[in-house]
Amino acid sequence: MTQNLQNTAADKGEIGSLLLGAGFALASLIILPAVAQRIGLGSSLTIALRGALMRAANRV
């Protein structure tokens, strides 16, 4: 029974990390370039921000 509870807690942690990483990836690939184009950011700054978000997604 205790092993079952431990597995469930670990699964919830993994799912949370997966969702957070997927959110960062979505933001860096779709949302960030759209917002950057809308407000007129330069491409080099947009690429730097995308890199930062992708690194954050890999750490999660």
VOSE-695866 format. One record per residue: residue number from 0; x, y, z negated of N, C-alpha, C, O in turn. Coordinates in steps of 0.05 Angstrom, whole numbers. Layout:
BEGIN
+-----+--------+--------+--------+--------+--------+--------+--------+--------+--------+--------+--------+--------+
|  nr |     nu |     nv |     nw |    cau |    cav |    caw |     cu |     cv |     cw |     ou |     ov |     ow |
+-----+--------+--------+--------+--------+--------+--------+--------+--------+--------+--------+--------+--------+
| NUM |      X |      Y |      Z |      X |      Y |      Z |      X |      Y |      Z |      X |      Y |      Z |
...
+-----+--------+--------+--------+--------+--------+--------+--------+--------+--------+--------+--------+--------+
END
This chain:
BEGIN
+-----+--------+--------+--------+--------+--------+--------+--------+--------+--------+--------+--------+--------+
|  nr |     nu |     nv |     nw |    cau |    cav |    caw |     cu |     cv |     cw |     ou |     ov |     ow |
+-----+--------+--------+--------+--------+--------+--------+--------+--------+--------+--------+--------+--------+
|   0 |     16 |    -24 |      0 |      0 |      0 |      0 |     17 |     25 |      0 |     12 |     44 |     15 |
|   1 |     38 |     26 |    -17 |     55 |     49 |    -18 |     71 |     53 |      8 |     76 |     76 |     16 |
|   2 |     78 |     31 |     21 |     92 |     33 |     46 |     74 |     45 |     67 |     82 |     60 |     85 |
|   3 |     49 |     38 |     66 |     29 |     49 |     85 |     26 |     79 |     81 |     25 |     93 |    101 |
|   4 |     26 |     88 |     56 |     24 |    117 |     51 |     49 |    132 |     61 |     47 |    154 |     71 |
|   5 |     72 |    119 |     57 |     97 |    131 |     66 |     98 |    133 |     96 |    107 |    154 |    107 |
|   6 |     89 |    113 |    110 |     88 |    114 |    139 |     70 |    135 |    149 |     76 |    149 |    169 |
|   7 |     47 |    139 |    136 |     28 |    159 |    144 |     39 |    187 |    140 |     36 |    204 |    158 |
|   8 |     53 |    192 |    118 |     65 |    218 |    113 |     87 |    223 |    134 |     90 |    246 |    143 |
|   9 |    103 |    203 |    140 |    124 |    207 |    160 |    112 |    212 |    188 |    123 |    229 |    203 |
|  10 |     91 |    199 |    194 |     77 |    203 |    220 |     67 |    232 |    222 |     69 |    244 |    243 |
|  11 |     56 |    242 |    201 |     45 |    270 |    201 |     68 |    290 |    205 |     64 |    310 |    219 |
|  12 |     91 |    285 |    192 |    114 |    302 |    195 |    124 |    302 |    224 |    132 |    323 |    235 |
|  13 |    125 |    278 |    236 |    134 |    276 |    264 |    115 |    289 |    283 |    123 |    302 |    302 |
|  14 |     89 |    287 |    278 |     70 |    299 |    296 |     71 |    330 |    293 |     69 |    344 |    313 |
|  15 |     75 |    340 |    269 |     78 |    369 |    265 |    103 |    379 |    280 |    101 |    400 |    293 |
|  16 |    125 |    365 |    278 |    149 |    373 |    292 |    145 |    372 |    322 |    154 |    390 |    336 |
|  17 |    132 |    351 |    331 |    127 |    349 |    360 |    110 |    372 |    370 |    115 |    383 |    391 |
|  18 |     89 |    379 |    356 |     71 |    401 |    364 |     86 |    427 |    363 |     82 |    444 |    381 |
|  19 |    103 |    432 |    343 |    118 |    457 |    342 |    138 |    459 |    364 |    141 |    480 |    376 |
|  20 |    152 |    437 |    370 |    171 |    437 |    392 |    157 |    441 |    419 |    167 |    455 |    436 |
|  21 |    134 |    429 |    422 |    119 |    432 |    447 |    109 |    461 |    450 |    108 |    472 |    472 |
|  22 |    101 |    473 |    428 |     93 |    501 |    428 |    115 |    520 |    436 |    111 |    538 |    452 |
|  23 |    139 |    515 |    425 |    162 |    531 |    433 |    169 |    527 |    462 |    175 |    547 |    476 |
|  24 |    168 |    503 |    472 |    174 |    498 |    500 |    153 |    512 |    518 |    160 |    524 |    538 |
|  25 |    128 |    510 |    511 |    107 |    523 |    526 |    111 |    553 |    527 |    108 |    566 |    547 |
|  26 |    118 |    564 |    504 |    122 |    593 |    502 |    146 |    601 |    519 |    145 |    622 |    532 |
|  27 |    167 |    586 |    519 |    191 |    594 |    534 |    187 |    590 |    564 |    199 |    605 |    580 |
|  28 |    172 |    571 |    573 |    169 |    565 |    601 |    146 |    580 |    615 |    148 |    587 |    638 |
|  29 |    125 |    586 |    600 |    101 |    598 |    613 |     95 |    626 |    601 |     93 |    645 |    615 |
|  30 |     92 |    627 |    575 |     82 |    652 |    562 |    103 |    674 |    563 |     96 |    697 |    570 |
|  31 |    127 |    668 |    555 |    148 |    689 |    554 |    153 |    702 |    581 |    154 |    726 |    583 |
|  32 |    157 |    687 |    603 |    161 |    700 |    629 |    137 |    717 |    637 |    141 |    739 |    650 |
|  33 |    113 |    709 |    631 |     89 |    724 |    639 |     88 |    750 |    623 |     83 |    771 |    635 |
|  34 |     94 |    749 |    597 |     94 |    773 |    581 |    117 |    792 |    589 |    113 |    816 |    591 |
|  35 |    140 |    780 |    594 |    163 |    796 |    602 |    158 |    811 |    629 |    165 |    834 |    632 |
|  36 |    145 |    797 |    647 |    139 |    810 |    673 |    118 |    833 |    668 |    120 |    854 |    681 |
|  37 |    100 |    828 |    651 |     78 |    847 |    646 |     89 |    873 |    633 |     80 |    895 |    640 |
|  38 |    108 |    870 |    615 |    119 |    894 |    601 |    144 |    904 |    615 |    154 |    925 |    607 |
|  39 |    155 |    890 |    635 |    177 |    900 |    650 |    204 |    895 |    639 |    223 |    910 |    643 |
|  40 |    208 |    872 |    625 |    234 |    865 |    615 |    252 |    856 |    638 |    242 |    845 |    658 |
|  41 |    278 |    860 |    635 |    296 |    851 |    655 |    299 |    820 |    655 |    293 |    807 |    635 |
|  42 |    308 |    810 |    677 |    310 |    780 |    680 |    331 |    769 |    661 |    327 |    747 |    650 |
|  43 |    353 |    783 |    656 |    374 |    773 |    639 |    364 |    771 |    610 |    370 |    752 |    596 |
|  44 |    348 |    791 |    601 |    337 |    790 |    574 |    316 |    768 |    572 |    315 |    754 |    551 |
|  45 |    301 |    764 |    593 |    281 |    742 |    593 |    294 |    715 |    591 |    285 |    698 |    576 |
|  46 |    316 |    712 |    606 |    331 |    686 |    605 |    343 |    682 |    578 |    342 |    659 |    568 |
|  47 |    353 |    702 |    565 |    364 |    700 |    538 |    343 |    692 |    518 |    348 |    675 |    501 |
|  48 |    320 |    704 |    520 |    298 |    697 |    502 |    288 |    668 |    507 |    282 |    654 |    488 |
|  49 |    287 |    660 |    532 |    279 |    632 |    538 |    299 |    613 |    526 |    291 |    592 |    515 |
|  50 |    325 |    619 |    529 |    346 |    602 |    517 |    343 |    599 |    487 |    346 |    578 |    476 |
|  51 |    337 |    622 |    474 |    333 |    621 |    445 |    309 |    604 |    437 |    311 |    589 |    418 |
|  52 |    287 |    607 |    451 |    264 |    590 |    445 |    269 |    561 |    450 |    259 |    544 |    435 |
|  53 |    283 |    555 |    471 |    289 |    526 |    477 |    307 |    514 |    456 |    304 |    491 |    448 |
|  54 |    327 |    530 |    446 |    344 |    520 |    425 |    328 |    515 |    400 |    332 |    496 |    385 |
|  55 |    309 |    534 |    394 |    292 |    530 |    371 |    274 |    505 |    374 |    269 |    491 |    354 |
|  56 |    265 |    500 |    398 |    248 |    476 |    403 |    265 |    451 |    399 |    254 |    431 |    389 |
|  57 |    290 |    451 |    406 |    307 |    427 |    402 |    314 |    422 |    373 |    319 |    399 |    366 |
|  58 |    315 |    443 |    357 |    322 |    440 |    328 |    299 |    428 |    312 |    304 |    417 |    291 |
|  59 |    275 |    432 |    321 |    251 |    423 |    306 |    249 |    393 |    306 |    230 |    382 |    294 |
+-----+--------+--------+--------+--------+--------+--------+--------+--------+--------+--------+--------+--------+
END
